[in-house]
Amino acid sequence: MSEVLSLEITSNATEFPYEKKFPSTITLLDLKKKLELVVGSLAETMKVELRNAEGNFVSSLTDDTKTLGALGVKSGMHLYVVDSSGANEELKDGSMIEKYEMNDKEYDKRENSVRAWKKKIMEEKEITEGVVKEDDAEAKAAQGIKVDDRCEIRVAGQMTRRGRVSFKGETKFKEGIWCGVQYDEPVGKNDGSVQGVRYFECMDKYGGFVRPSSVTVGDFPELAIDDDMNEI
């Protein structure tokens, strides 16, 4: 299945951009034919420049037999079409063209625009970079943790729990590094196994898995039980 490319099209006849979608398998010649009604010039007299998303020149597209994919055209790029016949030279005078201008607020509402596509790419990049930074932080925190270390588990919004580290490493239930803890009391969620995979042995409800950043290792004795807690 071919990739669908979202492209901005401008020409020497007008700088007003058109947003068009083409399959990556379309040849340059077939593309030019489709652009005839868009830019107002014949395919035979078109010269096409490929520019990046910032509008900087990348290359001249000259091989009519090659597909857009083979020519290095990608979504978000800009095609600048020049009519070498000079027939549209008079259209460079902006005063002769009735222009429709869309304000940024209205343009931002478009879901399939090039701007929306760029925004989505940037958001995905930020999320990916955030995940990488989080994983790096967890890997660094895990360096100071060993199996059999006494520990205290501190998770925001939850009571502090104590126990012993019984597992450290990657799991099948979720990506990243995890610490399996055998708690001193039945405050956990499992017996050291999750979704049928066993990582360590303990009694039911005494086991749990947390991120290394929530684990503080040290000389943490078992918490004493308050005698008042046994009174009714």
Backbone bond lengths (Angstrom), bond angles and torsions (degrees), N, CA, C in turn:
res aa  C-N    CA-C-N  psi(-1)  N-CA   C-N-CA  omega(-1)  CA-C   N-CA-C  phi
1 M - - - 1.458 - - 1.515 109.03 -
2 S 1.340 116.45 128.37 1.457 119.90 -176.06 1.523 111.18 -76.82
3 E 1.319 115.38 152.62 1.458 121.43 177.59 1.520 109.58 -78.99
4 V 1.324 117.13 142.07 1.459 121.66 176.40 1.520 108.21 -95.59
5 L 1.327 116.43 124.56 1.459 122.27 -176.43 1.525 110.60 -100.32
6 S 1.333 117.23 127.86 1.461 122.69 173.87 1.521 107.95 -94.53
7 L 1.328 117.28 119.35 1.462 121.15 -172.50 1.525 111.49 -130.51
8 E 1.333 115.65 150.78 1.455 122.29 170.68 1.523 107.75 -96.97
9 I 1.331 116.61 133.21 1.464 121.90 -179.45 1.525 109.10 -117.95
10 T 1.330 117.77 125.74 1.462 122.54 171.04 1.526 107.55 -132.69
11 S 1.320 115.83 166.72 1.458 119.59 -179.88 1.527 109.89 -144.80
12 N 1.339 115.38 173.68 1.465 119.04 177.06 1.525 111.22 -74.29
13 A 1.349 115.93 -7.46 1.459 119.11 176.93 1.527 110.58 -81.93
14 T 1.328 116.01 -33.92 1.458 119.88 179.10 1.526 109.01 -156.10
15 E 1.336 116.09 144.41 1.460 120.73 178.88 1.530 111.17 -90.26
16 F 1.353 116.02 -2.58 1.463 118.11 179.01 1.523 109.54 -67.82
17 P 1.322 118.28 123.39 1.478 120.07 -174.81 1.524 113.07 -79.44
18 Y 1.300 114.75 142.55 1.458 122.36 171.36 1.522 107.56 -108.04
19 E 1.305 116.39 140.12 1.463 120.98 176.22 1.528 108.21 -103.03
20 K 1.318 116.05 119.26 1.456 121.01 -177.63 1.529 110.01 -132.61
21 K 1.337 115.40 154.80 1.464 121.12 176.77 1.524 109.00 -120.83
22 F 1.341 115.14 132.92 1.453 121.20 -179.94 1.525 108.95 -136.48
23 P 1.340 117.58 149.26 1.471 119.35 174.67 1.524 110.05 -70.81
24 S 1.306 117.41 146.92 1.469 121.24 -179.64 1.519 112.03 -66.76
25 T 1.350 116.97 -14.24 1.470 120.71 -177.42 1.529 112.76 -90.92
26 I 1.322 118.26 -2.17 1.457 120.08 179.67 1.528 109.63 -73.14
27 T 1.346 117.64 140.01 1.462 120.37 179.63 1.520 109.44 -78.25
28 L 1.325 115.23 160.70 1.463 120.45 179.59 1.524 110.69 -61.07
29 L 1.350 117.43 -39.03 1.459 120.49 -179.61 1.530 110.90 -64.03
30 D 1.334 117.10 -44.92 1.464 120.33 178.97 1.531 110.79 -64.90
31 L 1.326 116.39 -34.98 1.463 120.48 176.30 1.529 110.42 -61.94
32 K 1.336 116.09 -46.29 1.462 120.11 -179.91 1.523 110.96 -58.44
33 K 1.326 116.68 -41.34 1.463 120.34 179.88 1.526 110.92 -62.39
34 K 1.314 116.18 -38.45 1.464 119.99 178.72 1.524 111.46 -70.57
35 L 1.334 116.47 -25.41 1.467 120.69 -178.36 1.521 112.91 -85.11
36 E 1.322 117.38 -7.35 1.465 119.86 -177.58 1.527 111.74 -56.36
37 L 1.327 117.29 -45.07 1.452 120.72 179.80 1.528 112.38 -75.70
38 V 1.322 116.22 -20.41 1.464 120.34 -178.55 1.520 111.46 -79.35
39 V 1.342 116.67 -46.49 1.472 120.26 -175.18 1.525 112.84 -104.58
40 G 1.333 117.29 -7.91 1.458 119.56 175.08 1.508 115.39 76.01
41 S 1.313 118.60 30.63 1.467 121.69 176.35 1.519 109.36 -140.17
42 L 1.339 116.65 162.07 1.454 121.41 -178.45 1.525 111.32 -79.09
43 A 1.333 115.51 150.35 1.463 120.93 -179.98 1.520 111.22 -58.38
44 E 1.363 116.60 -35.43 1.465 121.09 -176.73 1.530 112.51 -66.06
45 T 1.311 117.03 -24.62 1.473 119.50 -176.56 1.529 112.33 -105.78
46 M 1.329 116.82 7.02 1.469 119.97 -178.60 1.528 111.93 -85.13
47 K 1.320 114.85 138.68 1.457 122.58 167.41 1.522 106.10 -120.74
48 V 1.327 115.56 130.55 1.465 119.90 -173.68 1.524 110.81 -116.23
49 E 1.331 114.56 128.03 1.464 120.84 175.99 1.526 108.45 -107.89
50 L 1.333 115.73 138.92 1.460 121.74 175.79 1.524 108.87 -98.88
51 R 1.318 115.81 126.06 1.461 121.25 178.87 1.525 109.20 -125.27
52 N 1.332 116.28 154.15 1.462 119.33 -179.62 1.529 110.42 -79.83
53 A 1.347 116.71 -177.52 1.460 121.08 -175.95 1.520 112.36 -62.45
54 E 1.341 117.20 -24.55 1.461 120.74 178.95 1.522 112.19 -87.69
55 G 1.336 117.31 -1.43 1.465 121.26 178.21 1.511 114.40 90.07
56 N 1.332 118.02 7.51 1.461 121.48 179.95 1.530 111.20 -83.33
57 F 1.323 116.58 140.56 1.458 122.43 -178.10 1.528 111.42 -61.20
58 V 1.347 115.75 133.12 1.461 121.65 177.44 1.524 110.22 -110.77
59 S 1.354 117.13 -52.52 1.459 120.54 -179.60 1.519 110.07 -168.07
60 S 1.325 115.45 165.15 1.456 121.81 172.50 1.525 107.67 -95.71
61 L 1.324 116.99 131.14 1.461 121.27 179.91 1.523 108.02 -93.10
62 T 1.330 116.38 111.58 1.466 120.49 -172.32 1.523 114.45 -120.84
63 D 1.326 117.43 -19.79 1.466 120.33 -176.77 1.528 109.41 -90.26
64 D 1.335 116.50 100.18 1.462 121.30 -176.71 1.522 113.32 -65.10
65 T 1.327 118.13 -18.19 1.463 121.05 -176.16 1.532 112.91 -85.22
66 K 1.332 116.98 -15.95 1.468 120.18 -176.47 1.522 111.13 -86.59
67 T 1.328 114.88 153.59 1.461 120.44 177.78 1.527 109.73 -81.71
68 L 1.335 116.09 164.01 1.466 119.98 178.31 1.526 110.68 -61.08
69 G 1.333 115.90 -38.66 1.469 119.37 179.13 1.516 111.35 -62.13
70 A 1.332 116.86 -42.62 1.466 121.22 -179.88 1.527 111.54 -68.42
71 L 1.325 116.41 -25.91 1.468 120.39 179.80 1.530 112.46 -86.63
72 G 1.326 117.08 1.12 1.460 120.84 175.91 1.512 114.74 85.48
73 V 1.335 116.91 16.77 1.458 120.59 179.90 1.529 109.12 -80.09
74 K 1.350 116.54 131.79 1.455 121.63 -179.09 1.522 109.94 -130.35
75 S 1.341 115.60 160.34 1.466 120.53 179.14 1.522 110.46 -56.35
76 G 1.327 115.12 142.08 1.463 120.17 178.92 1.511 113.72 90.69
77 M 1.349 116.76 -9.20 1.465 119.65 179.39 1.530 111.02 -80.41
78 H 1.321 115.16 174.74 1.467 122.98 -172.37 1.528 108.75 -125.49
79 L 1.336 116.63 128.00 1.462 121.35 174.91 1.528 109.01 -105.80
80 Y 1.327 115.69 121.63 1.467 120.94 177.84 1.517 108.06 -105.97
81 V 1.345 116.32 118.54 1.462 122.52 -174.41 1.528 109.86 -103.97
82 V 1.330 115.81 126.82 1.465 121.62 178.84 1.525 109.00 -111.28
83 D 1.335 117.07 128.18 1.463 121.84 175.52 1.529 107.40 -89.02
84 S 1.330 115.53 104.27 1.466 120.34 -175.61 1.521 113.03 -72.93
85 S 1.335 117.97 -10.16 1.476 120.32 -179.41 1.521 111.98 -76.09
86 G 1.336 116.77 -21.01 1.465 120.56 -178.83 1.512 112.99 80.85
87 A 1.337 118.30 3.57 1.462 121.26 -177.16 1.520 112.39 -65.24
88 N 1.315 116.76 -26.59 1.466 120.20 -177.89 1.516 113.18 -100.74
89 E 1.317 115.80 17.03 1.453 120.37 -175.56 1.528 111.36 -59.57
90 E 1.340 116.36 -36.93 1.456 118.64 -177.30 1.523 112.54 -69.16
91 L 1.336 116.31 -19.47 1.460 119.43 -179.19 1.516 113.00 -74.82
92 K 1.337 116.54 -7.06 1.461 119.24 176.79 1.524 111.16 -68.94
93 D 1.334 116.17 -21.00 1.453 120.51 178.48 1.523 108.27 -74.97
94 G 1.292 117.22 105.07 1.451 121.69 -175.78 1.515 113.57 -62.17
95 S 1.320 117.24 -25.02 1.457 120.44 -178.55 1.522 111.71 -67.41
96 M 1.345 117.48 -17.37 1.461 121.31 -177.53 1.524 111.69 -90.54
97 I 1.302 117.36 -5.80 1.463 120.67 -174.27 1.518 110.18 -114.23
98 E 1.303 115.87 129.72 1.463 120.22 174.25 1.521 107.74 -81.75
99 K 1.304 115.83 117.21 1.460 120.67 -174.02 1.525 111.36 -104.06
100 Y 1.308 113.62 142.45 1.456 119.64 172.05 1.522 107.57 -106.85
101 E 1.298 116.63 124.61 1.459 121.06 -178.73 1.520 109.24 -115.67
102 M 1.320 114.90 129.97 1.463 120.98 178.18 1.519 109.19 -104.80
103 N 1.329 116.62 129.68 1.459 118.87 -179.47 1.526 110.50 -72.59
104 D 1.323 115.35 162.17 1.470 120.78 -175.37 1.522 112.10 -60.21
105 K 1.326 116.93 -35.36 1.465 119.99 -177.93 1.518 110.90 -63.54
106 E 1.335 116.95 -44.07 1.458 121.07 179.23 1.525 111.32 -69.01
107 Y 1.334 115.45 -39.43 1.461 120.10 -179.16 1.527 111.03 -64.92
108 D 1.340 115.75 -37.02 1.465 120.19 -179.87 1.526 112.04 -65.23
109 K 1.344 117.50 -21.97 1.459 120.97 -179.73 1.524 111.83 -74.94
110 R 1.319 117.34 -18.92 1.468 120.53 -179.35 1.525 110.49 -70.45
111 E 1.334 115.66 126.13 1.464 119.73 -176.79 1.521 112.91 -84.01
112 N 1.330 117.86 -26.21 1.460 120.97 -175.41 1.529 112.98 -107.72
113 S 1.323 117.05 21.15 1.464 120.46 -179.76 1.524 110.88 -81.28
114 V 1.325 115.51 163.61 1.466 120.09 176.42 1.524 110.28 -62.97
115 R 1.329 116.61 -36.73 1.466 120.05 178.88 1.526 110.73 -62.52
116 A 1.343 116.86 -41.78 1.464 120.67 178.67 1.526 110.55 -64.41
117 W 1.340 115.87 -38.80 1.471 120.36 178.25 1.520 110.67 -63.93
118 K 1.345 116.82 -44.02 1.464 120.41 179.21 1.528 110.83 -63.61
119 K 1.340 116.05 -40.29 1.460 120.37 179.47 1.520 110.91 -61.98
120 K 1.343 115.37 -42.48 1.461 120.04 179.25 1.526 111.21 -62.30
121 I 1.347 116.24 -41.98 1.464 120.64 179.59 1.525 110.26 -62.29
122 M 1.348 117.33 -43.20 1.461 121.57 -179.58 1.530 110.62 -65.23
123 E 1.343 117.06 -40.33 1.460 119.91 179.76 1.522 110.91 -65.47
124 E 1.339 116.43 -41.32 1.467 120.13 178.10 1.524 110.82 -64.29
125 K 1.352 115.94 -37.31 1.463 119.84 178.68 1.520 110.82 -65.35
126 E 1.343 116.52 -42.17 1.466 120.30 179.70 1.522 111.08 -64.27
127 I 1.348 116.18 -39.94 1.463 119.90 178.93 1.521 110.61 -64.70
128 T 1.347 115.81 -44.38 1.467 120.37 179.74 1.519 111.23 -61.75
129 E 1.339 116.62 -44.98 1.464 120.63 179.82 1.519 110.54 -64.23
130 G 1.360 115.77 -36.19 1.462 119.41 178.45 1.512 111.85 -65.58
131 V 1.340 117.08 -40.39 1.468 121.80 178.58 1.524 110.41 -65.04
132 V 1.339 116.36 -41.81 1.465 120.58 179.85 1.520 110.45 -62.63
133 K 1.349 116.87 -43.37 1.464 120.33 179.73 1.524 110.69 -64.65
134 E 1.354 116.10 -39.45 1.465 120.24 178.94 1.523 110.46 -64.56
135 D 1.331 116.80 -43.62 1.466 120.62 179.26 1.519 111.35 -63.70
136 D 1.341 116.56 -39.10 1.465 120.44 177.41 1.525 110.95 -62.19
137 A 1.338 116.18 -41.38 1.460 120.54 -179.98 1.527 110.89 -65.67
138 E 1.345 116.83 -40.36 1.463 120.31 179.20 1.527 111.21 -67.25
139 A 1.337 116.66 -39.28 1.465 120.71 178.53 1.527 110.28 -63.04
140 K 1.333 116.56 -39.30 1.469 120.92 178.82 1.526 110.61 -66.67
141 A 1.348 116.23 -41.62 1.467 120.18 179.23 1.528 111.04 -65.11
142 A 1.346 116.46 -34.07 1.468 120.63 -177.80 1.522 112.64 -69.38
143 Q 1.327 117.55 -21.16 1.471 120.91 -177.04 1.526 112.25 -61.48
144 G 1.328 115.78 -30.19 1.465 118.68 -177.74 1.512 113.86 -94.43
145 I 1.327 117.37 13.67 1.469 121.46 -176.92 1.524 110.08 -118.00
146 K 1.344 116.18 133.08 1.461 121.21 177.88 1.520 109.26 -126.09
147 V 1.335 115.30 151.72 1.457 120.73 174.22 1.525 108.90 -61.46
148 D 1.306 117.18 138.00 1.481 127.17 -177.31 1.522 112.63 85.79
149 D 1.328 119.61 -3.39 1.475 121.43 174.80 1.526 109.86 -65.81
150 R 1.327 116.47 137.45 1.449 119.52 168.57 1.528 106.88 -71.46
151 C 1.317 116.41 147.45 1.461 118.43 -175.00 1.521 112.25 -151.72
152 E 1.310 113.40 164.86 1.455 121.80 172.73 1.514 107.18 -125.81
153 I 1.332 116.59 132.51 1.459 122.07 -176.82 1.525 108.95 -103.12
154 R 1.328 114.44 121.88 1.460 119.72 -179.34 1.527 109.10 -123.78
155 V 1.325 114.91 107.92 1.463 122.23 178.72 1.512 108.06 -120.45
156 A 1.329 116.29 131.65 1.464 120.87 -178.01 1.522 111.30 -54.93
157 G 1.338 115.98 130.94 1.460 120.50 177.81 1.507 114.32 84.42
158 Q 1.350 117.64 1.04 1.458 121.03 -179.62 1.524 109.72 -125.96
159 M 1.330 115.74 157.31 1.460 119.33 178.99 1.526 110.12 -69.52
160 T 1.306 116.43 153.32 1.459 121.61 177.07 1.522 109.45 -72.62
161 R 1.347 115.71 134.33 1.460 120.82 -178.93 1.529 109.38 -125.47
162 R 1.315 116.46 151.05 1.462 121.49 178.54 1.524 110.07 -120.67
163 G 1.333 113.43 154.85 1.448 118.39 179.02 1.511 111.48 178.11
164 R 1.329 115.65 -152.26 1.456 121.90 -177.19 1.531 109.02 -132.18
165 V 1.316 115.71 136.68 1.456 120.43 177.75 1.525 108.68 -70.17
166 S 1.319 117.26 121.82 1.464 121.53 -178.51 1.520 112.77 -114.61
167 F 1.310 117.02 -8.77 1.474 121.05 -179.87 1.524 109.11 -157.75
168 K 1.338 115.81 144.33 1.465 121.47 172.81 1.521 108.48 -147.18
169 G 1.313 116.92 125.63 1.460 119.69 178.65 1.516 112.03 154.08
170 E 1.335 115.32 -166.29 1.465 120.91 -179.86 1.531 109.74 -84.79
171 T 1.318 115.77 152.61 1.463 121.54 -179.16 1.522 110.39 -125.86
172 K 1.325 115.30 169.84 1.459 120.57 177.92 1.523 112.26 -90.21
173 F 1.351 117.01 -17.59 1.463 118.48 -175.92 1.526 112.63 -82.52
174 K 1.346 117.32 -20.65 1.467 119.73 177.44 1.520 108.85 -164.42
175 E 1.340 115.33 147.95 1.461 119.95 -177.73 1.525 111.48 -69.48
176 G 1.331 115.28 161.35 1.454 121.15 177.64 1.513 112.58 98.17
177 I 1.334 115.58 -179.32 1.466 122.16 -179.36 1.523 108.87 -94.15
178 W 1.341 115.38 134.57 1.463 121.73 -179.82 1.523 110.38 -129.60
179 C 1.311 115.05 153.83 1.466 121.21 174.05 1.522 108.24 -113.16
180 G 1.343 115.21 127.89 1.454 120.48 174.25 1.516 108.44 -93.76
181 V 1.317 116.32 127.90 1.471 120.80 -175.26 1.523 110.31 -120.40
182 Q 1.356 114.91 133.60 1.464 120.38 170.94 1.523 106.98 -96.46
183 Y 1.319 116.17 110.11 1.464 120.84 -175.40 1.524 111.68 -77.39
184 D 1.334 114.91 156.71 1.460 120.56 178.63 1.527 111.18 -72.56
185 E 1.321 116.96 -23.41 1.456 122.74 -177.65 1.531 109.21 -129.84
186 P 1.313 118.36 163.36 1.482 120.92 -178.83 1.536 112.15 -75.89
187 V 1.333 115.16 66.78 1.469 120.71 -178.93 1.528 110.61 -113.86
188 G 1.349 116.86 11.32 1.454 120.73 -178.23 1.519 112.96 -94.00
189 K 1.317 115.54 -164.18 1.465 121.21 -177.08 1.527 113.29 -123.85
190 N 1.355 117.27 -5.67 1.459 118.48 -175.90 1.523 110.95 -157.42
191 D 1.333 115.69 -171.86 1.463 121.68 179.17 1.525 111.64 -112.51
192 G 1.335 115.31 26.20 1.466 119.50 -178.80 1.507 113.27 97.53
193 S 1.349 116.68 0.06 1.460 120.46 177.89 1.522 109.62 -124.27
194 V 1.336 116.10 148.34 1.465 121.69 178.83 1.523 108.27 -136.57
195 Q 1.333 115.72 128.01 1.467 121.88 177.49 1.535 112.12 54.02
196 G 1.334 115.17 40.02 1.457 120.74 176.06 1.514 115.47 83.14
197 V 1.324 118.49 -0.19 1.470 121.91 178.82 1.522 108.54 -108.52
198 R 1.343 116.12 126.35 1.462 120.34 -178.27 1.530 109.98 -96.09
199 Y 1.343 114.29 132.57 1.463 120.78 179.85 1.534 111.76 -112.82
200 F 1.330 116.85 -27.78 1.466 121.84 173.22 1.524 107.83 -162.20
201 E 1.349 116.38 170.97 1.461 121.70 -176.42 1.528 110.39 -107.49
202 C 1.338 116.05 133.16 1.463 121.21 170.62 1.516 108.00 -165.75
203 M 1.312 116.91 171.79 1.457 120.68 178.08 1.523 109.89 -71.41
204 D 1.335 114.55 156.10 1.461 119.42 -179.25 1.532 110.13 -60.34
205 K 1.347 114.65 141.12 1.469 124.14 -178.94 1.525 113.58 73.44
206 Y 1.332 117.46 1.97 1.459 120.52 176.96 1.539 111.40 -100.09
207 G 1.326 116.69 -4.31 1.455 119.94 -177.13 1.520 112.89 -111.24
208 G 1.331 114.88 151.55 1.464 119.83 177.39 1.515 110.23 -161.96
209 F 1.330 115.81 161.50 1.463 121.62 179.58 1.521 109.13 -124.35
210 V 1.326 115.10 131.28 1.468 121.21 -179.73 1.522 109.20 -137.22
211 R 1.314 115.71 162.36 1.452 120.97 175.78 1.530 109.93 -73.55
212 P 1.345 118.22 148.12 1.469 120.98 -179.02 1.527 114.11 -55.00
213 S 1.340 117.51 -30.49 1.456 120.22 -179.28 1.524 112.70 -66.80
214 S 1.338 116.88 -16.41 1.468 121.13 178.64 1.523 112.30 -92.99
215 V 1.330 116.82 -1.83 1.469 122.17 -175.66 1.528 110.37 -104.66
216 T 1.315 115.39 125.59 1.462 121.31 173.59 1.519 107.66 -116.78
217 V 1.328 116.77 116.23 1.469 119.85 -178.80 1.527 109.65 -91.49
218 G 1.328 116.02 151.54 1.450 120.61 179.87 1.514 110.31 165.81
219 D 1.329 115.32 -170.55 1.464 121.44 -178.68 1.530 108.17 -85.79
220 F 1.342 114.12 78.27 1.462 119.67 -178.81 1.523 109.28 -105.91
221 P 1.346 118.41 102.91 1.471 120.18 177.55 1.526 110.09 -71.78
222 E 1.313 115.82 164.61 1.461 118.80 177.32 1.512 109.38 -62.71
223 L 1.329 116.11 141.10 1.459 120.84 179.99 1.519 109.58 -68.83
224 A 1.338 115.07 134.32 1.462 119.72 179.77 1.519 109.31 -72.41
225 I 1.350 115.70 143.39 1.456 120.79 178.07 1.519 109.11 -85.62
226 D 1.318 116.52 124.72 1.465 122.04 179.96 1.531 108.44 -70.18
227 D 1.341 115.25 126.59 1.463 119.52 -178.94 1.521 111.55 -59.01
228 D 1.352 116.58 -31.07 1.458 119.48 -178.60 1.509 111.88 -63.67
229 M 1.341 116.15 -24.63 1.462 120.74 -178.28 1.526 110.90 -68.28
230 N 1.384 116.69 -20.83 1.449 119.64 -179.57 1.522 113.73 -88.66
231 E 1.325 114.51 -4.55 1.462 118.78 -179.00 1.527 110.36 -88.83
232 I 1.307 115.50 145.72 1.456 121.60 178.71 1.521 109.34 -101.89
